[in-house]
Amino acid sequence: MNLVITPYDPNDIPNEEEIPLPDPRFYEAVGGEEGFRKLIDDFYDRIVESDIAFFFPQEEEEIEKIKTHNGKYFAEISGGPKRYSEALGHVDQIKMHKPFSINEKHRDEWLGTWREVLEEHAKAIDPALVESYFRFLDQYSKLLVNRPRNARAFEDLAKA
Ligand code: HEM
């Protein structure tokens, strides 16, 4: 499987409506509810150990909530049940991510973490399905970068 992180270019941001959703067969291919939950568990377990851990709560209980809540979103976009939108309606993810100052390095780390998870758990799946999921994340994450790369990071300011 070929999971490509395309470079972030502030002058070439995709239109949200034009980003193709992942192939809806991805959810079942990865093992439905149980299989998908394993992906999500592994993703957030790695995130809290990653270079972007500072964005996320560290308490076990809070991470559990995030796994359950955010997992519904990622399952839904992959062809799973529409539990996220049933609970919340339409959520503007760009607005939702505004409180977090995300730069392109953070995006790389976030996508790199997903790539590790997929390479580990989705080895046996049709690569085209996995690639369609990753391509969505790669494109959509460009909309969530909201801070220039060379801006002083919050974590640096906190250290100063
Ligand atoms: C670019 C790197 C990204 C960073 C650093 C990031 C960071 C965060 C943080 C800190 C939160 C709040 C804590 C939490 O609930 O998890 C969050 C929530 C969330 N993120 Fe991201 N995110 C990124 C990319 C994405 C992408 C590409 C998507 C979707 C394709 C996404 C979907 C979500 C969702 C669904 C939530 C929960 C929103 C809600 O409260 O309902 N994130 N993200």
Backbone and ligand atoms as CSV (ligand in chain L), in Angstrom:
chain,resi,resn,atom,element,x,y,z
A,1,MET,N,N,0.851,-1.194,0.000
A,1,MET,CA,C,0.000,0.000,0.000
A,1,MET,C,C,0.885,1.241,0.000
A,2,ASN,N,N,0.377,2.263,-0.648
A,2,ASN,CA,C,1.195,3.452,-0.834
A,2,ASN,C,C,0.484,4.661,-0.210
A,3,LEU,N,N,0.864,4.968,1.018
A,3,LEU,CA,C,0.177,6.043,1.746
A,3,LEU,C,C,1.037,7.299,1.679
A,4,VAL,N,N,0.589,8.246,0.883
A,4,VAL,CA,C,1.411,9.413,0.577
A,4,VAL,C,C,0.931,10.649,1.336
A,5,ILE,N,N,1.889,11.297,2.003
A,5,ILE,CA,C,1.591,12.596,2.624
A,5,ILE,C,C,2.007,13.661,1.612
A,6,THR,N,N,1.033,14.338,1.025
A,6,THR,CA,C,1.377,15.366,0.032
A,6,THR,C,C,1.722,16.657,0.779
A,7,PRO,N,N,2.672,17.432,0.222
A,7,PRO,CA,C,3.118,18.621,0.960
A,7,PRO,C,C,2.007,19.651,1.127
A,8,TYR,N,N,2.057,20.337,2.244
A,8,TYR,CA,C,1.102,21.419,2.509
A,8,TYR,C,C,1.558,22.650,1.735
A,9,ASP,N,N,0.661,23.240,0.968
A,9,ASP,CA,C,0.976,24.468,0.236
A,9,ASP,C,C,-0.174,25.447,0.482
A,10,PRO,N,N,0.123,26.542,1.210
A,10,PRO,CA,C,-0.967,27.473,1.556
A,10,PRO,C,C,-1.670,28.049,0.330
A,11,ASN,N,N,-1.012,27.990,-0.825
A,11,ASN,CA,C,-1.638,28.516,-2.041
A,11,ASN,C,C,-2.391,27.449,-2.816
A,12,ASP,N,N,-2.436,26.284,-2.269
A,12,ASP,CA,C,-3.127,25.199,-2.979
A,12,ASP,C,C,-3.888,24.333,-1.974
A,13,ILE,N,N,-4.908,24.948,-1.392
A,13,ILE,CA,C,-5.727,24.253,-0.393
A,13,ILE,C,C,-6.967,23.708,-1.111
A,14,PRO,N,N,-7.273,22.439,-0.890
A,14,PRO,CA,C,-8.451,21.885,-1.601
A,14,PRO,C,C,-9.763,22.516,-1.132
A,15,ASN,N,N,-10.776,22.450,-1.984
A,15,ASN,CA,C,-12.122,22.856,-1.577
A,15,ASN,C,C,-12.731,21.726,-0.787
A,16,GLU,N,N,-13.296,22.054,0.364
A,16,GLU,CA,C,-13.833,21.020,1.242
A,16,GLU,C,C,-14.817,20.107,0.499
A,17,GLU,N,N,-15.721,20.705,-0.263
A,17,GLU,CA,C,-16.786,19.914,-0.927
A,17,GLU,C,C,-16.225,18.999,-2.007
A,18,GLU,N,N,-15.013,19.313,-2.452
A,18,GLU,CA,C,-14.478,18.514,-3.569
A,18,GLU,C,C,-13.570,17.374,-3.112
A,19,ILE,N,N,-13.363,17.272,-1.808
A,19,ILE,CA,C,-12.483,16.184,-1.333
A,19,ILE,C,C,-13.297,14.887,-1.304
A,20,PRO,N,N,-12.912,13.885,-2.089
A,20,PRO,CA,C,-13.702,12.652,-2.091
A,20,PRO,C,C,-13.629,11.939,-0.741
A,21,LEU,N,N,-14.767,11.484,-0.254
A,21,LEU,CA,C,-14.781,10.694,0.978
A,21,LEU,C,C,-14.078,9.363,0.719
A,22,PRO,N,N,-13.620,8.717,1.795
A,22,PRO,CA,C,-13.020,7.384,1.588
A,22,PRO,C,C,-14.023,6.429,0.935
A,23,ASP,N,N,-13.508,5.411,0.291
A,23,ASP,CA,C,-14.367,4.363,-0.270
A,23,ASP,C,C,-15.206,3.776,0.876
A,24,PRO,N,N,-16.544,3.771,0.751
A,24,PRO,CA,C,-17.391,3.321,1.877
A,24,PRO,C,C,-17.238,1.841,2.222
A,25,ARG,N,N,-16.471,1.098,1.421
A,25,ARG,CA,C,-16.222,-0.312,1.775
A,25,ARG,C,C,-15.089,-0.457,2.782
A,26,PHE,N,N,-14.420,0.663,3.065
A,26,PHE,CA,C,-13.271,0.591,3.979
A,26,PHE,C,C,-13.686,0.105,5.372
A,27,TYR,N,N,-14.805,0.618,5.869
A,27,TYR,CA,C,-15.248,0.281,7.235
A,27,TYR,C,C,-15.406,-1.233,7.427
A,28,GLU,N,N,-16.118,-1.873,6.524
A,28,GLU,CA,C,-16.315,-3.328,6.647
A,28,GLU,C,C,-15.010,-4.072,6.417
A,29,ALA,N,N,-14.233,-3.574,5.462
A,29,ALA,CA,C,-12.974,-4.267,5.124
A,29,ALA,C,C,-12.043,-4.321,6.341
A,30,VAL,N,N,-12.111,-3.286,7.164
A,30,VAL,CA,C,-11.193,-3.230,8.302
A,30,VAL,C,C,-11.747,-4.020,9.503
A,31,GLY,N,N,-12.966,-4.528,9.358
A,31,GLY,CA,C,-13.523,-5.385,10.411
A,31,GLY,C,C,-14.717,-4.768,11.120
A,32,GLY,N,N,-15.374,-3.801,10.471
A,32,GLY,CA,C,-16.585,-3.221,11.056
A,32,GLY,C,C,-16.299,-2.586,12.409
A,33,GLU,N,N,-17.311,-2.629,13.279
A,33,GLU,CA,C,-17.217,-1.904,14.555
A,33,GLU,C,C,-15.956,-2.268,15.359
A,34,GLU,N,N,-15.746,-3.584,15.491
A,34,GLU,CA,C,-14.628,-4.042,16.323
A,34,GLU,C,C,-13.271,-3.701,15.700
A,35,GLY,N,N,-13.166,-3.962,14.414
A,35,GLY,CA,C,-11.900,-3.708,13.718
A,35,GLY,C,C,-11.589,-2.224,13.674
A,36,PHE,N,N,-12.634,-1.434,13.438
A,36,PHE,CA,C,-12.404,0.002,13.344
A,36,PHE,C,C,-11.977,0.562,14.700
A,37,ARG,N,N,-12.594,0.048,15.753
A,37,ARG,CA,C,-12.249,0.521,17.095
A,37,ARG,C,C,-10.766,0.242,17.416
A,38,LYS,N,N,-10.261,-0.888,16.897
A,38,LYS,CA,C,-8.841,-1.196,17.125
A,38,LYS,C,C,-7.944,-0.133,16.487
A,39,LEU,N,N,-8.353,0.305,15.282
A,39,LEU,CA,C,-7.576,1.355,14.607
A,39,LEU,C,C,-7.557,2.622,15.451
A,40,ILE,N,N,-8.755,2.986,15.906
A,40,ILE,CA,C,-8.902,4.232,16.670
A,40,ILE,C,C,-8.118,4.151,17.985
A,41,ASP,N,N,-8.248,3.005,18.678
A,41,ASP,CA,C,-7.511,2.828,19.938
A,41,ASP,C,C,-6.019,3.010,19.693
A,42,ASP,N,N,-5.539,2.351,18.652
A,42,ASP,CA,C,-4.107,2.403,18.377
A,42,ASP,C,C,-3.692,3.822,17.989
A,43,PHE,N,N,-4.534,4.490,17.176
A,43,PHE,CA,C,-4.206,5.856,16.758
A,43,PHE,C,C,-4.023,6.766,17.978
A,44,TYR,N,N,-5.011,6.793,18.873
A,44,TYR,CA,C,-4.898,7.717,20.012
A,44,TYR,C,C,-3.855,7.254,21.033
A,45,ASP,N,N,-3.623,5.934,21.140
A,45,ASP,CA,C,-2.541,5.477,22.022
A,45,ASP,C,C,-1.190,5.989,21.503
A,46,ARG,N,N,-1.065,6.038,20.183
A,46,ARG,CA,C,0.195,6.557,19.622
A,46,ARG,C,C,0.256,8.080,19.711
A,47,ILE,N,N,-0.891,8.726,19.508
A,47,ILE,CA,C,-0.939,10.198,19.550
A,47,ILE,C,C,-0.461,10.717,20.908
A,48,VAL,N,N,-0.909,10.069,21.983
A,48,VAL,CA,C,-0.512,10.575,23.310
A,48,VAL,C,C,0.970,10.346,23.611
A,49,GLU,N,N,1.649,9.587,22.743
A,49,GLU,CA,C,3.104,9.399,22.874
A,49,GLU,C,C,3.858,10.177,21.797
A,50,SER,N,N,3.134,10.932,20.985
A,50,SER,CA,C,3.755,11.539,19.798
A,50,SER,C,C,4.224,12.969,20.081
A,51,ASP,N,N,4.788,13.597,19.060
A,51,ASP,CA,C,5.226,14.998,19.196
A,51,ASP,C,C,4.060,15.975,19.274
A,52,ILE,N,N,2.844,15.509,19.004
A,52,ILE,CA,C,1.692,16.414,19.114
A,52,ILE,C,C,0.784,16.031,20.294
A,53,ALA,N,N,1.369,15.271,21.223
A,53,ALA,CA,C,0.597,14.856,22.409
A,53,ALA,C,C,0.072,16.060,23.190
A,54,PHE,N,N,0.826,17.181,23.149
A,54,PHE,CA,C,0.442,18.350,23.962
A,54,PHE,C,C,-0.922,18.922,23.578
A,55,PHE,N,N,-1.409,18.593,22.371
A,55,PHE,CA,C,-2.741,19.075,21.980
A,55,PHE,C,C,-3.864,18.347,22.739
A,56,PHE,N,N,-3.540,17.155,23.202
A,56,PHE,CA,C,-4.580,16.232,23.675
A,56,PHE,C,C,-4.504,16.040,25.181
A,57,PRO,N,N,-5.661,15.711,25.799
A,57,PRO,CA,C,-5.588,15.405,27.240
A,57,PRO,C,C,-4.759,14.140,27.456
A,58,GLN,N,N,-4.201,14.009,28.634
A,58,GLN,CA,C,-3.354,12.846,28.904
A,58,GLN,C,C,-4.060,11.821,29.796
A,59,GLU,N,N,-5.123,12.256,30.488
A,59,GLU,CA,C,-5.780,11.340,31.423
A,59,GLU,C,C,-6.453,10.216,30.640
A,60,GLU,N,N,-6.236,9.020,31.137
A,60,GLU,CA,C,-6.789,7.801,30.546
A,60,GLU,C,C,-8.286,7.945,30.219
A,61,GLU,N,N,-9.009,8.492,31.203
A,61,GLU,CA,C,-10.460,8.590,31.067
A,61,GLU,C,C,-10.865,9.533,29.927
A,62,GLU,N,N,-10.116,10.631,29.812
A,62,GLU,CA,C,-10.402,11.610,28.749
A,62,GLU,C,C,-10.073,11.020,27.381
A,63,ILE,N,N,-8.984,10.288,27.329
A,63,ILE,CA,C,-8.592,9.672,26.049
A,63,ILE,C,C,-9.637,8.632,25.630
A,64,GLU,N,N,-10.153,7.914,26.618
A,64,GLU,CA,C,-11.226,6.937,26.323
A,64,GLU,C,C,-12.419,7.639,25.672
A,65,LYS,N,N,-12.780,8.803,26.227
A,65,LYS,CA,C,-13.922,9.550,25.686
A,65,LYS,C,C,-13.649,9.984,24.254
A,66,ILE,N,N,-12.428,10.425,24.019
A,66,ILE,CA,C,-12.044,10.875,22.675
A,66,ILE,C,C,-12.098,9.707,21.694
A,67,LYS,N,N,-11.609,8.562,22.145
A,67,LYS,CA,C,-11.644,7.378,21.261
A,67,LYS,C,C,-13.079,7.077,20.859
A,68,THR,N,N,-13.978,7.109,21.828
A,68,THR,CA,C,-15.373,6.771,21.544
A,68,THR,C,C,-16.017,7.835,20.655
A,69,HIS,N,N,-15.816,9.088,21.026
A,69,HIS,CA,C,-16.474,10.181,20.305
A,69,HIS,C,C,-15.903,10.370,18.894
A,70,ASN,N,N,-14.587,10.592,18.812
A,70,ASN,CA,C,-13.978,10.840,17.510
A,70,ASN,C,C,-14.051,9.597,16.627
A,71,GLY,N,N,-14.001,8.432,17.277
A,71,GLY,CA,C,-14.096,7.175,16.527
A,71,GLY,C,C,-15.380,7.115,15.714
A,72,LYS,N,N,-16.453,7.701,16.254
A,72,LYS,CA,C,-17.733,7.700,15.520
A,72,LYS,C,C,-17.617,8.495,14.227
A,73,TYR,N,N,-16.868,9.591,14.299
A,73,TYR,CA,C,-16.683,10.417,13.094
A,73,TYR,C,C,-15.888,9.639,12.035
A,74,PHE,N,N,-14.752,9.086,12.449
A,74,PHE,CA,C,-13.895,8.423,11.469
A,74,PHE,C,C,-14.583,7.170,10.902
A,75,ALA,N,N,-15.367,6.490,11.749
A,75,ALA,CA,C,-16.113,5.327,11.247
A,75,ALA,C,C,-17.161,5.783,10.220
A,76,GLU,N,N,-17.838,6.864,10.541
A,76,GLU,CA,C,-18.905,7.344,9.644
A,76,GLU,C,C,-18.363,7.731,8.267
A,77,ILE,N,N,-17.256,8.438,8.235
A,77,ILE,CA,C,-16.735,8.843,6.916
A,77,ILE,C,C,-16.188,7.650,6.132
A,78,SER,N,N,-15.974,6.533,6.833
A,78,SER,CA,C,-15.422,5.344,6.169
A,78,SER,C,C,-16.495,4.361,5.732
A,79,GLY,N,N,-17.750,4.757,5.866
A,79,GLY,CA,C,-18.838,3.861,5.450
A,79,GLY,C,C,-19.534,3.185,6.612
A,80,GLY,N,N,-19.211,3.562,7.829
A,80,GLY,CA,C,-19.841,2.977,9.015
A,80,GLY,C,C,-21.138,3.704,9.363
A,81,PRO,N,N,-21.758,3.299,10.483
A,81,PRO,CA,C,-23.023,3.929,10.889
A,81,PRO,C,C,-22.860,5.430,11.142
A,82,LYS,N,N,-23.964,6.159,10.918
A,82,LYS,CA,C,-23.866,7.628,10.991
A,82,LYS,C,C,-24.072,8.125,12.423
A,83,ARG,N,N,-23.331,7.577,13.351
A,83,ARG,CA,C,-23.554,7.910,14.765
A,83,ARG,C,C,-23.050,9.303,15.124
A,84,TYR,N,N,-22.009,9.730,14.471
A,84,TYR,CA,C,-21.465,11.056,14.796
A,84,TYR,C,C,-22.455,12.136,14.372
A,85,SER,N,N,-22.903,12.081,13.125
A,85,SER,CA,C,-23.810,13.152,12.668
A,85,SER,C,C,-25.192,13.025,13.296
A,86,GLU,N,N,-25.598,11.798,13.653
A,86,GLU,CA,C,-26.884,11.657,14.360
A,86,GLU,C,C,-26.823,12.362,15.713
A,87,ALA,N,N,-25.677,12.259,16.369
A,87,ALA,CA,C,-25.546,12.885,17.689
A,87,ALA,C,C,-25.357,14.392,17.587
A,88,LEU,N,N,-24.620,14.841,16.587
A,88,LEU,CA,C,-24.190,16.248,16.578
A,88,LEU,C,C,-24.696,17.064,15.397
A,89,GLY,N,N,-25.292,16.422,14.404
A,89,GLY,CA,C,-25.642,17.160,13.189
A,89,GLY,C,C,-24.380,17.495,12.424
A,90,HIS,N,N,-24.422,18.570,11.658
A,90,HIS,CA,C,-23.222,18.929,10.903
A,90,HIS,C,C,-22.245,19.671,11.807
A,91,VAL,N,N,-21.003,19.221,11.827
A,91,VAL,CA,C,-19.986,19.912,12.616
A,91,VAL,C,C,-18.956,20.502,11.652
A,92,ASP,N,N,-18.709,21.787,11.826
A,92,ASP,CA,C,-17.693,22.449,11.008
A,92,ASP,C,C,-16.327,22.136,11.627
A,93,GLN,N,N,-15.607,21.209,11.017
A,93,GLN,CA,C,-14.338,20.761,11.613
A,93,GLN,C,C,-13.274,21.848,11.562
A,94,ILE,N,N,-13.395,22.756,10.603
A,94,ILE,CA,C,-12.391,23.827,10.514
A,94,ILE,C,C,-12.531,24.726,11.750
A,95,LYS,N,N,-13.767,25.082,12.040
A,95,LYS,CA,C,-14.047,25.907,13.210
A,95,LYS,C,C,-13.662,25.160,14.504
A,96,MET,N,N,-13.997,23.871,14.514
A,96,MET,CA,C,-13.733,23.034,15.698
A,96,MET,C,C,-12.229,22.994,16.021
A,97,HIS,N,N,-11.404,23.048,14.969
A,97,HIS,CA,C,-9.955,22.953,15.179
A,97,HIS,C,C,-9.288,24.312,15.410
A,98,LYS,N,N,-10.062,25.396,15.289
A,98,LYS,CA,C,-9.477,26.751,15.439
A,98,LYS,C,C,-8.776,26.959,16.781
A,99,PRO,N,N,-9.317,26.448,17.889
A,99,PRO,CA,C,-8.617,26.683,19.164
A,99,PRO,C,C,-7.234,26.044,19.224
A,100,PHE,N,N,-6.959,25.106,18.317
A,100,PHE,CA,C,-5.651,24.446,18.315
A,100,PHE,C,C,-4.821,25.068,17.202
A,101,SER,N,N,-3.641,25.543,17.554
A,101,SER,CA,C,-2.776,26.156,16.537
A,101,SER,C,C,-2.028,25.053,15.816
A,102,ILE,N,N,-2.530,24.685,14.675
A,102,ILE,CA,C,-1.971,23.528,13.955
A,102,ILE,C,C,-1.109,24.028,12.798
A,103,ASN,N,N,0.139,23.616,12.780
A,103,ASN,CA,C,0.977,23.983,11.638
A,103,ASN,C,C,1.276,22.731,10.804
A,104,GLU,N,N,2.065,22.929,9.736
A,104,GLU,CA,C,2.235,21.791,8.822
A,104,GLU,C,C,3.036,20.655,9.446
A,105,LYS,N,N,3.901,20.992,10.413
A,105,LYS,CA,C,4.642,19.915,11.098
A,105,LYS,C,C,3.705,19.055,11.938
A,106,HIS,N,N,2.740,19.730,12.567
A,106,HIS,CA,C,1.747,18.977,13.348
A,106,HIS,C,C,0.917,18.091,12.428
A,107,ARG,N,N,0.578,18.656,11.271
A,107,ARG,CA,C,-0.180,17.850,10.282
A,107,ARG,C,C,0.629,16.605,9.882
A,108,ASP,N,N,1.933,16.804,9.605
A,108,ASP,CA,C,2.780,15.667,9.217
A,108,ASP,C,C,2.786,14.598,10.304
A,109,GLU,N,N,2.878,15.044,11.537
A,109,GLU,CA,C,2.942,14.096,12.657
A,109,GLU,C,C,1.609,13.347,12.790
A,110,TRP,N,N,0.519,14.094,12.648
A,110,TRP,CA,C,-0.825,13.496,12.763
A,110,TRP,C,C,-1.021,12.449,11.653
A,111,LEU,N,N,-0.651,12.850,10.431
A,111,LEU,CA,C,-0.814,11.914,9.307
A,111,LEU,C,C,0.165,10.743,9.421
A,112,GLY,N,N,1.383,11.042,9.876
A,112,GLY,CA,C,2.381,9.981,10.026
A,112,GLY,C,C,1.909,8.938,11.033
A,113,THR,N,N,1.205,9.399,12.053
A,113,THR,CA,C,0.681,8.473,13.072
A,113,THR,C,C,-0.398,7.592,12.447
A,114,TRP,N,N,-1.297,8.204,11.672
A,114,TRP,CA,C,-2.316,7.399,10.980
A,114,TRP,C,C,-1.658,6.390,10.033
A,115,ARG,N,N,-0.610,6.832,9.362
A,115,ARG,CA,C,0.049,5.924,8.409
A,115,ARG,C,C,0.608,4.694,9.132
A,116,GLU,N,N,1.251,4.914,10.276
A,116,GLU,CA,C,1.788,3.781,11.055
A,116,GLU,C,C,0.667,2.812,11.428
A,117,VAL,N,N,-0.455,3.390,11.882
A,117,VAL,CA,C,-1.583,2.557,12.326
A,117,VAL,C,C,-2.117,1.726,11.151
A,118,LEU,N,N,-2.256,2.361,10.022
A,118,LEU,CA,C,-2.820,1.650,8.860
A,118,LEU,C,C,-1.849,0.586,8.357
A,119,GLU,N,N,-0.563,0.926,8.365
A,119,GLU,CA,C,0.408,-0.067,7.898
A,119,GLU,C,C,0.422,-1.286,8.814
A,120,GLU,N,N,0.123,-1.066,10.074
A,120,GLU,CA,C,0.113,-2.157,11.042
A,120,GLU,C,C,-1.171,-2.998,10.943
A,121,HIS,N,N,-2.312,-2.318,10.856
A,121,HIS,CA,C,-3.596,-3.021,10.994
A,121,HIS,C,C,-4.283,-3.349,9.676
A,122,ALA,N,N,-3.879,-2.683,8.605
A,122,ALA,CA,C,-4.650,-2.849,7.367
A,122,ALA,C,C,-3.832,-3.550,6.282
A,123,LYS,N,N,-2.859,-4.361,6.747
A,123,LYS,CA,C,-1.968,-5.054,5.810
A,123,LYS,C,C,-2.727,-5.974,4.863
A,124,ALA,N,N,-3.784,-6.613,5.398
A,124,ALA,CA,C,-4.466,-7.659,4.633
A,124,ALA,C,C,-5.607,-7.109,3.767
A,125,ILE,N,N,-5.798,-5.819,3.788
A,125,ILE,CA,C,-6.951,-5.221,3.093
A,125,ILE,C,C,-6.546,-4.737,1.708
A,126,ASP,N,N,-7.512,-4.722,0.817
A,126,ASP,CA,C,-7.282,-4.180,-0.526
A,126,ASP,C,C,-6.631,-2.788,-0.385
A,127,PRO,N,N,-5.396,-2.626,-0.873
A,127,PRO,CA,C,-4.684,-1.355,-0.670
A,127,PRO,C,C,-5.465,-0.152,-1.205
A,128,ALA,N,N,-6.266,-0.354,-2.238
A,128,ALA,CA,C,-7.003,0.787,-2.812
A,128,ALA,C,C,-7.959,1.378,-1.776
A,129,LEU,N,N,-8.521,0.513,-0.912
A,129,LEU,CA,C,-9.449,1.001,0.118
A,129,LEU,C,C,-8.706,1.807,1.180
A,130,VAL,N,N,-7.569,1.275,1.592
A,130,VAL,CA,C,-6.777,1.964,2.621
A,130,VAL,C,C,-6.281,3.298,2.066
A,131,GLU,N,N,-5.847,3.266,0.816
A,131,GLU,CA,C,-5.339,4.494,0.193
A,131,GLU,C,C,-6.432,5.554,0.086
A,132,SER,N,N,-7.671,5.111,-0.177
A,132,SER,CA,C,-8.755,6.097,-0.301
A,132,SER,C,C,-9.015,6.764,1.045
A,133,TYR,N,N,-8.882,6.012,2.124
A,133,TYR,CA,C,-9.045,6.572,3.475
A,133,TYR,C,C,-7.917,7.562,3.758
A,134,PHE,N,N,-6.693,7.144,3.474
A,134,PHE,CA,C,-5.552,8.006,3.789
A,134,PHE,C,C,-5.558,9.268,2.927
A,135,ARG,N,N,-5.972,9.119,1.682
A,135,ARG,CA,C,-6.019,10.280,0.774
A,135,ARG,C,C,-6.988,11.324,1.322
A,136,PHE,N,N,-8.111,10.858,1.873
A,136,PHE,CA,C,-9.065,11.790,2.466
A,136,PHE,C,C,-8.406,12.545,3.627
A,137,LEU,N,N,-7.740,11.811,4.510
A,137,LEU,CA,C,-7.088,12.458,5.658
A,137,LEU,C,C,-6.011,13.438,5.195
A,138,ASP,N,N,-5.258,13.011,4.196
A,138,ASP,CA,C,-4.182,13.857,3.666
A,138,ASP,C,C,-4.749,15.180,3.143
A,139,GLN,N,N,-5.826,15.107,2.404
A,139,GLN,CA,C,-6.404,16.319,1.817
A,139,GLN,C,C,-7.128,17.146,2.872
A,140,TYR,N,N,-7.971,16.478,3.653
A,140,TYR,CA,C,-8.799,17.212,4.616
A,140,TYR,C,C,-7.928,17.933,5.650
A,141,SER,N,N,-6.823,17.298,6.035
A,141,SER,CA,C,-5.970,17.900,7.068
A,141,SER,C,C,-5.374,19.227,6.596
A,142,LYS,N,N,-5.325,19.439,5.277
A,142,LYS,CA,C,-4.807,20.723,4.767
A,142,LYS,C,C,-5.718,21.885,5.171
A,143,LEU,N,N,-6.996,21.588,5.349
A,143,LEU,CA,C,-7.953,22.631,5.738
A,143,LEU,C,C,-7.786,23.022,7.203
A,144,LEU,N,N,-7.123,22.155,7.965
A,144,LEU,CA,C,-7.063,22.367,9.414
A,144,LEU,C,C,-5.760,23.017,9.864
A,145,VAL,N,N,-4.823,23.172,8.921
A,145,VAL,CA,C,-3.593,23.904,9.244
A,145,VAL,C,C,-3.991,25.375,9.335
A,146,ASN,N,N,-3.718,25.972,10.481
A,146,ASN,CA,C,-4.194,27.343,10.689
A,146,ASN,C,C,-3.113,28.243,11.277
A,147,ARG,N,N,-1.870,27.794,11.183
A,147,ARG,CA,C,-0.775,28.597,11.717
A,147,ARG,C,C,0.478,28.408,10.867
A,148,PRO,N,N,1.202,29.492,10.554
A,148,PRO,CA,C,2.403,29.320,9.729
A,148,PRO,C,C,3.432,28.443,10.420
A,149,ARG,N,N,4.232,27.769,9.614
A,149,ARG,CA,C,5.197,26.817,10.151
A,149,ARG,C,C,6.182,27.467,11.112
A,150,ASN,N,N,6.604,28.723,10.801
A,150,ASN,CA,C,7.679,29.315,11.601
A,150,ASN,C,C,7.169,30.115,12.794
A,151,ALA,N,N,5.845,30.097,13.014
A,151,ALA,CA,C,5.343,30.783,14.201
A,151,ALA,C,C,5.866,30.056,15.434
A,152,ARG,N,N,6.147,30.797,16.488
A,152,ARG,CA,C,6.644,30.116,17.703
A,152,ARG,C,C,5.551,29.234,18.264
A,153,ALA,N,N,5.958,28.042,18.538
A,153,ALA,CA,C,4.967,27.066,18.987
A,153,ALA,C,C,4.542,27.365,20.423
A,154,PHE,N,N,3.309,27.055,20.697
A,154,PHE,CA,C,2.766,27.235,22.040
A,154,PHE,C,C,3.635,26.512,23.069
A,155,GLU,N,N,4.083,25.304,22.689
A,155,GLU,CA,C,4.884,24.528,23.645
A,155,GLU,C,C,6.236,25.208,23.898
A,156,ASP,N,N,6.767,25.941,22.874
A,156,ASP,CA,C,8.025,26.670,23.075
A,156,ASP,C,C,7.798,27.865,23.994
A,157,LEU,N,N,6.669,28.559,23.764
A,157,LEU,CA,C,6.355,29.720,24.596
A,157,LEU,C,C,6.184,29.286,26.048
A,158,ALA,N,N,5.568,28.128,26.210
A,158,ALA,CA,C,5.327,27.627,27.560
A,158,ALA,C,C,6.662,27.353,28.268
A,159,LYS,N,N,7.655,26.937,27.461
A,159,LYS,CA,C,8.971,26.600,28.030
A,159,LYS,C,C,9.777,27.860,28.350
A,160,ALA,N,N,9.502,28.954,27.590
A,160,ALA,CA,C,10.335,30.171,27.689
A,160,ALA,C,C,10.195,30.839,29.065
L,1,HEM,C1,C,-3.920,18.128,11.163
L,1,HEM,C2,C,-3.717,17.577,12.349
L,1,HEM,C3,C,-4.773,17.504,13.409
L,1,HEM,C4,C,-4.625,17.836,14.711
L,1,HEM,C5,C,-3.349,18.332,15.375
L,1,HEM,C6,C,-5.907,17.633,15.363
L,1,HEM,C7,C,-6.164,17.901,16.693
L,1,HEM,C8,C,-7.379,17.751,17.306
L,1,HEM,C9,C,-7.640,18.051,18.688
L,1,HEM,C10,C,-6.597,18.584,19.669
L,1,HEM,C11,C,-8.927,17.776,18.947
L,1,HEM,C12,C,-9.663,17.955,20.301
L,1,HEM,C13,C,-9.474,16.767,21.169
L,1,HEM,C14,C,-10.242,15.625,20.604
L,1,HEM,O1,O,-11.474,15.605,20.753
L,1,HEM,O2,O,-9.617,14.766,19.948
L,1,HEM,C15,C,-9.504,17.275,17.709
L,1,HEM,C16,C,-10.805,16.854,17.564
L,1,HEM,C17,C,-11.307,16.290,16.423
L,1,HEM,N1,N,-10.638,16.145,15.227
L,1,HEM,FE1,FE,-8.754,16.694,14.826
L,1,HEM,N2,N,-6.800,17.159,14.447
L,1,HEM,C18,C,-6.156,17.065,13.240
L,1,HEM,C19,C,-6.692,16.615,12.065
L,1,HEM,C20,C,-7.971,16.134,11.923
L,1,HEM,C21,C,-8.527,15.661,10.685
L,1,HEM,C22,C,-7.787,15.645,9.345
L,1,HEM,C23,C,-9.807,15.299,10.955
L,1,HEM,C24,C,-10.858,14.761,10.040
L,1,HEM,C25,C,-10.641,14.359,8.825
L,1,HEM,C26,C,-10.052,15.526,12.364
L,1,HEM,C27,C,-11.232,15.253,13.033
L,1,HEM,C28,C,-11.488,15.543,14.347
L,1,HEM,C29,C,-12.757,15.280,15.003
L,1,HEM,C30,C,-13.978,14.627,14.386
L,1,HEM,C31,C,-12.653,15.751,16.300
L,1,HEM,C32,C,-13.734,15.731,17.375
L,1,HEM,C33,C,-14.656,16.894,17.143
L,1,HEM,C34,C,-15.802,16.919,18.136
L,1,HEM,O3,O,-15.574,17.326,19.301
L,1,HEM,O4,O,-16.896,16.462,17.776
L,1,HEM,N3,N,-8.913,16.026,12.916
L,1,HEM,N4,N,-8.537,17.288,16.735
